Every structure is written in structure tokens, then in C-alpha cells.
Amino acid sequence: TLHSLGEILKQQGQLKMAETLFRRSLGIRQRVFEADDLPLAPTMIVLGEIVGLTNNVTAGLSLARDGLAIAARNLDEHHPELAYWRSIFAFLQLIGGEYTSARTMLEVSVKDMEAGYGPNNWLVALALNSLGEALQFETEYARAEQIHRRALGILEQQLGPKNPRTLISAANLGMTIFQSGRYEEAESQLRATMYVMEKDAGPGYLDIASFQVQFAQVLIQREKYAEAEELARRALRRMQITVAPDHPSMALAEGTLAGALRGLKQYADAAAYYRHALTILGVDSNNPHPDVAGLLNNLGLVLEELNDLTGAERAYRRAIGIHEKYHGPNSPAMVAPLNNITILMTDHRRCREAEPFARRLLSASQHAFAPQSQGNESA
């Protein structure tokens, strides 16, 4: 069927062709079935996933939400298939920055899928991977690592060590190790994973591009800036084949490239990439994407190098506000911008103004449970 062929193309990374087939499949099903019939649901949800991955997250979420509503009216609340489709919807929420909502949905979905499919089913592992990503955002790195290790073990056993889904899981585990501060271990694992992933990937394979961006972030932390720049540019070239220019994944890639350029002391170029990434993520909106905070902090560091101290301070203040909104006042995420604005003020004899930031920095540091990057850069 068109739906099944679309699934094959999706797994091969040919998302544009897959989207075309899913749209045709949906059109046929809408003519054959009633508006609330269950066969419409899976096509709408998977099509929503592709749209969200490549073009417009909001449109993808809307389409998947409509499919979920149909499924919920036809299936028991705890049906494993409904739980799996909810995990896809939650994955789209992660892309859109709705981390807390995604985590809540994934916690329930995993339990329902384990009950229906069994704890070692590979679909359960996919949902576990998404849950681990949500936990990473909330800086629960120890639990995230446990979940990613479990997901990887299931996928290695069920699908094999070289399956694309298994390799993506290995990459997720490597990034959790990185965020826990074990940089050398993370680099070793991610480099081995990248070697296997890149051998068979087509030029527009989106999962490879996302992984290249992640690995470039690790290389930046390891001060291997030239290699990180080359890898980030390769990721951008892959994404340009498949992804809309204003998609959040493009912003992440551009922000990573900016970090490499900052390390190479190409500050003007780095600032330009940071600003463009921030524009994509809606820096001026009332509810910006959560990743805006990290980019603002890093832009502040670059603006200091360009002697734009007013712009740097403004960036740090905004980063602090966004981090506090999403993480709370004592999150480890607060440490970098609080530290940077405190140093900026004390270096320019504004010690009285710096004092409240220094006190907040002390409080946040006491609650931090993962090592912070020595360059005060947000990952």
C-alpha cells in the first residue's frame, strides 16, 4: 500500500518522497472511510511527524493531534497502539520545545506500551529514546542515561547493532554522557557511532545530520573547533536538502556552527549565525523556544569579544529570564549566564549591581549536579 511504501521511504531517510505517498494515502482513505474511522489515524499521525520534522512543527503537531483524536475515539485509553502514536506526538513536541508536556505524555505512553507490547519491544525502545531526550532537557542526566542504555540494549538485541534506529539510540546515549560532563568518553562513543552511521547514509538523511550537529557540540567542548566547524557545515548541507530554512533543527545547526566559529575567534561570523538561529526560534516572541536561552548566553560571550558590552549584558539577562521560566531559579542551566553577567559587571567595576547575580549564582551552583563547561558556554 501507499502507507507501507511511505514507511519504507521514511526509514530510508527519503522524507520528501515519503510525505508525497502519505498525502496520497490520506487522500484515498478520506474518500473511502468516514471522518472518525480508525484507518485515518496512523496516516495522519505519521504524516504529521514528517511535516514536523522537515517543514513546520506547528502544522505537524496539528495534523498528528487530529489523528490522535480519531484514534482515542476508537481505541481503549491504554491501548498500546494509541500509546505508540502518542509517543510520536510527544516526539514532535520535543522538536517544538514543549519538553515538559512531552515528558508527561511519554511517561504514560511507555507504561502502556510495556503493558501491551512487552518491556523489550523495539517500539518501547523508541519511546524510551524520546523520554530520555525530555529528561536531558530537564537536566535529569542520571535517569536519562539509564533510559538510553535500556533503549540501546533493546534495539541492539531486537534490530541489530547497525540498524539506523540502534545507531540513533547510541548517539542519544553519547550525548547524555556528554551532558553529564564525561567529555572524553562521549567523544569516543560518538566518533565510533558516526563512522558507522555515515557509511550508508544518503546525502539528505536527516537523522545523520542531527547526529553530526550533536557530535560537533562535543568537539567544541573538546576544543576541536576546526573539526566541529567542518562537521556542522556538513550537517547544514544535509539539512538544506530536506528541512525548511526556518525549522528549529536548522537553528540548532547554525548555533552549533556559531560555537565552532567562536572557538576559532571568528567572532563576527559567529554573531551572525547566532542571531539568525535566534530569529528562527522566535527570540522576540512572548514564548520563545527553550533553546533560545542557551543561544543568547553564547551570543553574549561573542558580543563581549566584539566589545559590545551593552548587547552582551542584554543577552545574558534575557537568557537568565528564559532559563528561569523553563527550569526554575536553581537549575544548573542558570549557572552559565549568571556567571557571565557577574563577571561582566565586576570586570567593569559594577560590583554593587553584580552582587544579586553572584548570590543567585551561588544558589544555582549548589543545586547543580553536573559539571559545567569551563568556557561558561551553554550546550
TORNUVO-276858 format. One record per residue (C-alpha): residue in one letter; x, y, z; residue number from 1. Coordinates in nm, 2 decimals, padded with zeros to 4 digits, m for minus. Example, Ala and Ser with C-alpha at 12.3 -4.5 7.8 and 13.67 -1.06 7.14 Angstrom:
{rec A; {01.23; m00.45; 00.78}; 1}
{rec S; {01.37; m00.11; 00.71}; 2}
//
This chain:
{rec T; {00.00; 00.00; 00.00}; 1}
{rec L; {00.10; 00.37; m00.03}; 2}
{rec H; {00.12; 00.39; 00.35}; 3}
{rec S; {00.35; 00.09; 00.38}; 4}
{rec L; {00.58; 00.22; 00.10}; 5}
{rec G; {00.58; 00.56; 00.27}; 6}
{rec E; {00.70; 00.39; 00.59}; 7}
{rec I; {00.99; 00.23; 00.40}; 8}
{rec L; {01.10; 00.56; 00.24}; 9}
{rec K; {01.07; 00.73; 00.58}; 10}
{rec Q; {01.31; 00.48; 00.73}; 11}
{rec Q; {01.55; 00.53; 00.44}; 12}
{rec G; {01.55; 00.90; 00.51}; 13}
{rec Q; {01.37; 00.99; 00.19}; 14}
{rec L; {01.13; 01.21; 00.37}; 15}
{rec K; {01.00; 01.43; 00.08}; 16}
{rec M; {00.91; 01.12; m00.12}; 17}
{rec A; {00.75; 00.96; 00.19}; 18}
{rec E; {00.55; 01.27; 00.25}; 19}
{rec T; {00.41; 01.26; m00.10}; 20}
{rec L; {00.30; 00.90; m00.06}; 21}
{rec F; {00.14; 00.96; 00.28}; 22}
{rec R; {m00.05; 01.26; 00.14}; 23}
{rec R; {m00.18; 01.04; m00.14}; 24}
{rec S; {m00.27; 00.76; 00.11}; 25}
{rec L; {m00.45; 01.00; 00.33}; 26}
{rec G; {m00.65; 01.14; 00.04}; 27}
{rec I; {m00.76; 00.79; m00.06}; 28}
{rec R; {m00.85; 00.69; 00.29}; 29}
{rec Q; {m01.05; 01.01; 00.34}; 30}
{rec R; {m01.26; 00.92; 00.04}; 31}
{rec V; {m01.31; 00.56; 00.15}; 32}
{rec F; {m01.37; 00.60; 00.52}; 33}
{rec E; {m01.58; 00.82; 00.74}; 34}
{rec A; {m01.41; 01.11; 00.92}; 35}
{rec D; {m01.39; 00.93; 01.25}; 36}
{rec D; {m01.28; 00.59; 01.12}; 37}
{rec L; {m00.96; 00.45; 01.27}; 38}
{rec P; {m00.77; 00.38; 00.94}; 39}
{rec L; {m00.73; 00.76; 00.90}; 40}
{rec A; {m00.54; 00.79; 01.23}; 41}
{rec P; {m00.20; 00.63; 01.16}; 42}
{rec T; {m00.15; 00.81; 00.82}; 43}
{rec M; {m00.24; 01.15; 00.98}; 44}
{rec I; {00.00; 01.09; 01.27}; 45}
{rec V; {00.29; 00.97; 01.06}; 46}
{rec L; {00.24; 01.25; 00.80}; 47}
{rec G; {00.23; 01.50; 01.09}; 48}
{rec E; {00.56; 01.36; 01.21}; 49}
{rec I; {00.72; 01.41; 00.87}; 50}
{rec V; {00.58; 01.76; 00.83}; 51}
{rec G; {00.70; 01.85; 01.18}; 52}
{rec L; {01.05; 01.70; 01.11}; 53}
{rec T; {01.10; 01.88; 00.78}; 54}
{rec N; {00.88; 02.18; 00.74}; 55}
{rec N; {00.66; 02.32; 01.01}; 56}
{rec V; {00.64; 02.19; 01.36}; 57}
{rec T; {00.31; 02.36; 01.44}; 58}
{rec A; {00.14; 02.22; 01.13}; 59}
{rec G; {00.28; 01.87; 01.20}; 60}
{rec L; {00.15; 01.88; 01.56}; 61}
{rec S; {m00.19; 01.99; 01.44}; 62}
{rec L; {m00.22; 01.71; 01.19}; 63}
{rec A; {m00.09; 01.45; 01.44}; 64}
{rec R; {m00.32; 01.58; 01.71}; 65}
{rec D; {m00.62; 01.53; 01.48}; 66}
{rec G; {m00.51; 01.18; 01.41}; 67}
{rec L; {m00.47; 01.11; 01.78}; 68}
{rec A; {m00.82; 01.24; 01.85}; 69}
{rec I; {m00.96; 00.99; 01.60}; 70}
{rec A; {m00.75; 00.70; 01.75}; 71}
{rec A; {m00.86; 00.80; 02.10}; 72}
{rec R; {m01.23; 00.77; 02.00}; 73}
{rec N; {m01.18; 00.42; 01.86}; 74}
{rec L; {m00.93; 00.26; 02.10}; 75}
{rec D; {m00.92; 00.19; 02.47}; 76}
{rec E; {m00.73; 00.46; 02.66}; 77}
{rec H; {m00.44; 00.23; 02.74}; 78}
{rec H; {m00.42; 00.05; 02.41}; 79}
{rec P; {m00.05; 00.01; 02.31}; 80}
{rec E; {m00.11; 00.13; 01.96}; 81}
{rec L; {m00.26; 00.45; 02.09}; 82}
{rec A; {00.03; 00.48; 02.33}; 83}
{rec Y; {00.28; 00.44; 02.04}; 84}
{rec W; {00.11; 00.71; 01.84}; 85}
{rec R; {00.11; 00.94; 02.14}; 86}
{rec S; {00.49; 00.88; 02.17}; 87}
{rec I; {00.52; 01.01; 01.81}; 88}
{rec F; {00.32; 01.32; 01.90}; 89}
{rec A; {00.54; 01.37; 02.21}; 90}
{rec F; {00.85; 01.34; 01.99}; 91}
{rec L; {00.71; 01.63; 01.78}; 92}
{rec Q; {00.66; 01.83; 02.10}; 93}
{rec L; {01.02; 01.78; 02.18}; 94}
{rec I; {01.12; 01.93; 01.84}; 95}
{rec G; {00.89; 02.23; 01.91}; 96}
{rec G; {01.04; 02.28; 02.26}; 97}
{rec E; {00.74; 02.16; 02.46}; 98}
{rec Y; {00.96; 01.94; 02.68}; 99}
{rec T; {00.76; 01.92; 02.99}; 100}
{rec S; {00.44; 01.83; 02.81}; 101}
{rec A; {00.63; 01.57; 02.60}; 102}
{rec R; {00.78; 01.41; 02.91}; 103}
{rec T; {00.44; 01.37; 03.08}; 104}
{rec M; {00.29; 01.21; 02.77}; 105}
{rec L; {00.59; 00.98; 02.72}; 106}
{rec E; {00.59; 00.86; 03.08}; 107}
{rec V; {00.24; 00.73; 03.04}; 108}
{rec S; {00.30; 00.61; 02.68}; 109}
{rec V; {00.59; 00.39; 02.79}; 110}
{rec K; {00.40; 00.22; 03.06}; 111}
{rec D; {00.10; 00.15; 02.83}; 112}
{rec M; {00.34; 00.02; 02.56}; 113}
{rec E; {00.52; m00.20; 02.80}; 114}
{rec A; {00.20; m00.35; 02.92}; 115}
{rec G; {00.07; m00.41; 02.57}; 116}
{rec Y; {00.38; m00.50; 02.37}; 117}
{rec G; {00.61; m00.63; 02.65}; 118}
{rec P; {00.91; m00.44; 02.81}; 119}
{rec N; {01.16; m00.55; 02.54}; 120}
{rec N; {00.97; m00.45; 02.23}; 121}
{rec W; {01.16; m00.22; 01.99}; 122}
{rec L; {00.87; 00.03; 01.97}; 123}
{rec V; {00.91; 00.07; 02.35}; 124}
{rec A; {01.27; 00.15; 02.30}; 125}
{rec L; {01.18; 00.43; 02.05}; 126}
{rec A; {00.95; 00.58; 02.31}; 127}
{rec L; {01.23; 00.54; 02.57}; 128}
{rec N; {01.47; 00.73; 02.35}; 129}
{rec S; {01.23; 01.03; 02.33}; 130}
{rec L; {01.17; 01.01; 02.71}; 131}
{rec G; {01.54; 01.02; 02.76}; 132}
{rec E; {01.57; 01.34; 02.55}; 133}
{rec A; {01.30; 01.51; 02.75}; 134}
{rec L; {01.48; 01.42; 03.07}; 135}
{rec Q; {01.81; 01.56; 02.92}; 136}
{rec F; {01.64; 01.90; 02.88}; 137}
{rec E; {01.52; 01.89; 03.24}; 138}
{rec T; {01.89; 01.81; 03.34}; 139}
{rec E; {01.80; 01.47; 03.48}; 140}
{rec Y; {02.11; 01.32; 03.33}; 141}
{rec A; {02.15; 01.02; 03.55}; 142}
{rec R; {01.80; 00.89; 03.48}; 143}
{rec A; {01.82; 00.99; 03.11}; 144}
{rec E; {02.14; 00.78; 03.08}; 145}
{rec Q; {01.97; 00.48; 03.24}; 146}
{rec I; {01.68; 00.51; 03.00}; 147}
{rec H; {01.90; 00.55; 02.69}; 148}
{rec R; {02.11; 00.25; 02.80}; 149}
{rec R; {01.80; 00.04; 02.83}; 150}
{rec A; {01.67; 00.16; 02.49}; 151}
{rec L; {02.00; 00.08; 02.33}; 152}
{rec G; {02.01; m00.27; 02.48}; 153}
{rec I; {01.66; m00.35; 02.34}; 154}
{rec L; {01.74; m00.22; 02.00}; 155}
{rec E; {02.07; m00.40; 01.97}; 156}
{rec Q; {01.90; m00.72; 02.06}; 157}
{rec Q; {01.59; m00.68; 01.85}; 158}
{rec L; {01.72; m00.49; 01.54}; 159}
{rec G; {02.09; m00.54; 01.55}; 160}
{rec P; {02.38; m00.31; 01.63}; 161}
{rec K; {02.40; m00.15; 01.28}; 162}
{rec N; {02.03; m00.07; 01.24}; 163}
{rec P; {01.97; 00.31; 01.19}; 164}
{rec R; {01.74; 00.32; 01.49}; 165}
{rec T; {02.00; 00.14; 01.70}; 166}
{rec L; {02.27; 00.39; 01.59}; 167}
{rec I; {02.05; 00.69; 01.67}; 168}
{rec S; {01.99; 00.54; 02.02}; 169}
{rec A; {02.37; 00.50; 02.06}; 170}
{rec A; {02.41; 00.87; 01.96}; 171}
{rec N; {02.15; 00.97; 02.22}; 172}
{rec L; {02.34; 00.78; 02.49}; 173}
{rec G; {02.66; 00.95; 02.39}; 174}
{rec M; {02.50; 01.30; 02.42}; 175}
{rec T; {02.37; 01.21; 02.77}; 176}
{rec I; {02.73; 01.11; 02.87}; 177}
{rec F; {02.85; 01.44; 02.72}; 178}
{rec Q; {02.59; 01.64; 02.92}; 179}
{rec S; {02.70; 01.46; 03.23}; 180}
{rec G; {03.04; 01.60; 03.19}; 181}
{rec R; {03.23; 01.29; 03.07}; 182}
{rec Y; {03.36; 01.45; 02.76}; 183}
{rec E; {03.63; 01.21; 02.66}; 184}
{rec E; {03.40; 00.91; 02.70}; 185}
{rec A; {03.13; 01.08; 02.50}; 186}
{rec E; {03.37; 01.17; 02.21}; 187}
{rec S; {03.50; 00.82; 02.19}; 188}
{rec Q; {03.15; 00.67; 02.17}; 189}
{rec L; {03.01; 00.93; 01.93}; 190}
{rec R; {03.30; 00.91; 01.69}; 191}
{rec A; {03.26; 00.53; 01.66}; 192}
{rec T; {02.88; 00.57; 01.61}; 193}
{rec M; {02.93; 00.84; 01.34}; 194}
{rec Y; {03.17; 00.62; 01.15}; 195}
{rec V; {02.91; 00.35; 01.11}; 196}
{rec M; {02.62; 00.59; 01.05}; 197}
{rec E; {02.79; 00.79; 00.77}; 198}
{rec K; {02.89; 00.48; 00.57}; 199}
{rec D; {02.54; 00.40; 00.45}; 200}
{rec A; {02.35; 00.73; 00.48}; 201}
{rec G; {02.22; 00.91; 00.18}; 202}
{rec P; {02.30; 01.28; 00.13}; 203}
{rec G; {01.97; 01.41; 00.28}; 204}
{rec Y; {01.93; 01.16; 00.56}; 205}
{rec L; {01.80; 01.38; 00.84}; 206}
{rec D; {01.90; 01.16; 01.14}; 207}
{rec I; {02.26; 01.17; 01.03}; 208}
{rec A; {02.25; 01.55; 01.01}; 209}
{rec S; {02.11; 01.58; 01.36}; 210}
{rec F; {02.38; 01.35; 01.49}; 211}
{rec Q; {02.65; 01.55; 01.32}; 212}
{rec V; {02.53; 01.86; 01.49}; 213}
{rec Q; {02.53; 01.68; 01.83}; 214}
{rec F; {02.88; 01.54; 01.77}; 215}
{rec A; {03.00; 01.89; 01.67}; 216}
{rec Q; {02.88; 02.02; 02.00}; 217}
{rec V; {03.10; 01.76; 02.18}; 218}
{rec L; {03.40; 01.86; 01.96}; 219}
{rec I; {03.35; 02.22; 02.06}; 220}
{rec Q; {03.37; 02.12; 02.42}; 221}
{rec R; {03.68; 01.93; 02.35}; 222}
{rec E; {03.83; 02.25; 02.18}; 223}
{rec K; {03.85; 02.08; 01.84}; 224}
{rec Y; {03.70; 02.38; 01.67}; 225}
{rec A; {03.81; 02.32; 01.31}; 226}
{rec E; {03.67; 01.97; 01.30}; 227}
{rec A; {03.35; 02.09; 01.47}; 228}
{rec E; {03.31; 02.36; 01.21}; 229}
{rec E; {03.35; 02.12; 00.92}; 230}
{rec L; {03.10; 01.88; 01.07}; 231}
{rec A; {02.84; 02.15; 01.14}; 232}
{rec R; {02.87; 02.27; 00.78}; 233}
{rec R; {02.82; 01.91; 00.65}; 234}
{rec A; {02.51; 01.88; 00.87}; 235}
{rec L; {02.37; 02.21; 00.73}; 236}
{rec R; {02.42; 02.09; 00.38}; 237}
{rec R; {02.23; 01.77; 00.45}; 238}
{rec M; {01.95; 01.96; 00.62}; 239}
{rec Q; {01.92; 02.20; 00.33}; 240}
{rec I; {01.81; 01.91; 00.11}; 241}
{rec T; {01.52; 01.80; 00.34}; 242}
{rec V; {01.44; 02.07; 00.60}; 243}
{rec A; {01.27; 02.41; 00.57}; 244}
{rec P; {01.51; 02.70; 00.63}; 245}
{rec D; {01.31; 02.82; 00.93}; 246}
{rec H; {01.29; 02.48; 01.10}; 247}
{rec P; {01.42; 02.46; 01.46}; 248}
{rec S; {01.67; 02.19; 01.36}; 249}
{rec M; {01.83; 02.45; 01.13}; 250}
{rec A; {01.86; 02.69; 01.42}; 251}
{rec L; {02.04; 02.42; 01.63}; 252}
{rec A; {02.28; 02.35; 01.34}; 253}
{rec E; {02.35; 02.72; 01.29}; 254}
{rec G; {02.40; 02.78; 01.66}; 255}
{rec T; {02.65; 02.49; 01.67}; 256}
{rec L; {02.84; 02.63; 01.37}; 257}
{rec A; {02.85; 02.96; 01.55}; 258}
{rec G; {03.00; 02.79; 01.86}; 259}
{rec A; {03.28; 02.64; 01.64}; 260}
{rec L; {03.34; 02.98; 01.48}; 261}
{rec R; {03.36; 03.14; 01.82}; 262}
{rec G; {03.63; 02.89; 01.92}; 263}
{rec L; {03.82; 02.98; 01.60}; 264}
{rec K; {03.79; 03.35; 01.71}; 265}
{rec Q; {03.58; 03.44; 01.40}; 266}
{rec Y; {03.35; 03.64; 01.62}; 267}
{rec A; {03.16; 03.85; 01.36}; 268}
{rec D; {03.06; 03.54; 01.17}; 269}
{rec A; {02.97; 03.36; 01.49}; 270}
{rec A; {02.74; 03.65; 01.60}; 271}
{rec A; {02.57; 03.65; 01.26}; 272}
{rec Y; {02.49; 03.27; 01.29}; 273}
{rec Y; {02.37; 03.31; 01.65}; 274}
{rec R; {02.14; 03.59; 01.56}; 275}
{rec H; {01.99; 03.40; 01.26}; 276}
{rec A; {01.94; 03.09; 01.48}; 277}
{rec L; {01.77; 03.31; 01.74}; 278}
{rec T; {01.54; 03.46; 01.48}; 279}
{rec I; {01.43; 03.11; 01.36}; 280}
{rec L; {01.35; 03.01; 01.72}; 281}
{rec G; {01.14; 03.33; 01.79}; 282}
{rec V; {01.37; 03.52; 02.02}; 283}
{rec D; {01.13; 03.82; 02.01}; 284}
{rec S; {00.81; 03.62; 02.08}; 285}
{rec N; {00.64; 03.61; 02.42}; 286}
{rec N; {00.70; 03.24; 02.44}; 287}
{rec P; {01.03; 03.17; 02.27}; 288}
{rec H; {01.17; 02.82; 02.21}; 289}
{rec P; {01.35; 02.70; 02.53}; 290}
{rec D; {01.68; 02.66; 02.33}; 291}
{rec V; {01.68; 03.04; 02.28}; 292}
{rec A; {01.83; 03.08; 02.63}; 293}
{rec G; {02.15; 02.89; 02.56}; 294}
{rec L; {02.20; 03.07; 02.22}; 295}
{rec L; {02.15; 03.41; 02.39}; 296}
{rec N; {02.42; 03.32; 02.65}; 297}
{rec N; {02.66; 03.22; 02.38}; 298}
{rec L; {02.58; 03.53; 02.18}; 299}
{rec G; {02.66; 03.73; 02.49}; 300}
{rec L; {03.01; 03.58; 02.50}; 301}
{rec V; {03.07; 03.67; 02.14}; 302}
{rec L; {02.94; 04.02; 02.18}; 303}
{rec E; {03.19; 04.07; 02.47}; 304}
{rec E; {03.47; 03.97; 02.23}; 305}
{rec L; {03.33; 04.23; 01.98}; 306}
{rec N; {03.33; 04.49; 02.27}; 307}
{rec D; {02.95; 04.52; 02.25}; 308}
{rec L; {02.91; 04.51; 02.63}; 309}
{rec T; {02.56; 04.65; 02.63}; 310}
{rec G; {02.44; 04.39; 02.38}; 311}
{rec A; {02.62; 04.12; 02.59}; 312}
{rec E; {02.45; 04.22; 02.91}; 313}
{rec R; {02.11; 04.23; 02.74}; 314}
{rec A; {02.17; 03.88; 02.60}; 315}
{rec Y; {02.27; 03.74; 02.94}; 316}
{rec R; {01.97; 03.90; 03.12}; 317}
{rec R; {01.73; 03.76; 02.86}; 318}
{rec A; {01.89; 03.41; 02.89}; 319}
{rec I; {01.85; 03.42; 03.26}; 320}
{rec G; {01.49; 03.50; 03.24}; 321}
{rec I; {01.41; 03.23; 02.99}; 322}
{rec H; {01.61; 02.97; 03.18}; 323}
{rec E; {01.43; 03.06; 03.50}; 324}
{rec K; {01.09; 03.03; 03.32}; 325}
{rec Y; {01.16; 02.68; 03.19}; 326}
{rec H; {01.39; 02.54; 03.46}; 327}
{rec G; {01.33; 02.74; 03.78}; 328}
{rec P; {01.57; 02.97; 03.97}; 329}
{rec N; {01.81; 02.70; 04.10}; 330}
{rec S; {01.86; 02.49; 03.78}; 331}
{rec P; {02.21; 02.40; 03.66}; 332}
{rec A; {02.11; 02.57; 03.34}; 333}
{rec M; {02.12; 02.91; 03.52}; 334}
{rec V; {02.49; 02.88; 03.61}; 335}
{rec A; {02.64; 02.99; 03.28}; 336}
{rec P; {02.45; 03.31; 03.22}; 337}
{rec L; {02.46; 03.41; 03.59}; 338}
{rec N; {02.83; 03.36; 03.59}; 339}
{rec N; {02.89; 03.55; 03.27}; 340}
{rec I; {02.68; 03.86; 03.37}; 341}
{rec T; {02.85; 03.86; 03.72}; 342}
{rec I; {03.20; 03.86; 03.56}; 343}
{rec L; {03.09; 04.12; 03.30}; 344}
{rec M; {02.98; 04.36; 03.58}; 345}
{rec T; {03.26; 04.30; 03.82}; 346}
{rec D; {03.52; 04.35; 03.54}; 347}
{rec H; {03.38; 04.69; 03.48}; 348}
{rec R; {03.35; 04.80; 03.85}; 349}
{rec R; {02.98; 04.74; 03.88}; 350}
{rec C; {03.02; 04.53; 04.19}; 351}
{rec R; {02.70; 04.65; 04.36}; 352}
{rec E; {02.49; 04.56; 04.05}; 353}
{rec A; {02.68; 04.23; 04.03}; 354}
{rec E; {02.61; 04.12; 04.39}; 355}
{rec P; {02.25; 03.99; 04.34}; 356}
{rec F; {02.36; 03.79; 04.04}; 357}
{rec A; {02.65; 03.65; 04.23}; 358}
{rec R; {02.42; 03.54; 04.51}; 359}
{rec R; {02.18; 03.37; 04.26}; 360}
{rec L; {02.49; 03.21; 04.10}; 361}
{rec L; {02.59; 03.06; 04.44}; 362}
{rec S; {02.25; 02.92; 04.49}; 363}
{rec A; {02.22; 02.77; 04.14}; 364}
{rec S; {02.57; 02.63; 04.17}; 365}
{rec Q; {02.49; 02.45; 04.49}; 366}
{rec H; {02.20; 02.28; 04.32}; 367}
{rec A; {02.39; 02.19; 04.01}; 368}
{rec F; {02.48; 01.82; 03.99}; 369}
{rec A; {02.66; 01.80; 03.66}; 370}
{rec P; {03.00; 01.97; 03.57}; 371}
{rec Q; {02.97; 02.30; 03.39}; 372}
{rec S; {03.17; 02.38; 03.08}; 373}
{rec Q; {03.49; 02.56; 03.17}; 374}
{rec G; {03.42; 02.82; 02.90}; 375}
{rec N; {03.09; 02.92; 03.05}; 376}
{rec E; {02.92; 02.82; 02.73}; 377}
{rec S; {02.57; 02.67; 02.72}; 378}
{rec A; {02.54; 02.34; 02.53}; 379}
//
